[in-house]
């Protein structure tokens, strides 16, 4: 049980330092795909049940890539946090039940 609690605290501290984040997928597109000319970037994502696609200027591509990576890391950590929290809650209830 203390192992679960320690992992929960570690995940919380990892989430705290993630930094800026943004959902979605960043892709490189071409105005003329056949000749692969006129490259541009766009980010596609869903937020508040609305799908969106936005153009990204080339000078912001690296920043957006990091934000998308941070978001994916956050989602993974959050999922693990919820699973561990459920497990911890169940164990806590079981131990309390055994005392009575």
Secondary structure, DSSP 8 states (H G I E B T S, - for coil): -HHHHHHHHHHHHHHHT--S---SEEEEEEEETTTTEEEEEEEEEEETTEEEEEEE-GGGHHHHHHHHHHHHHHHHHHHHHHHHHHHHHHHHHHHHHHH-
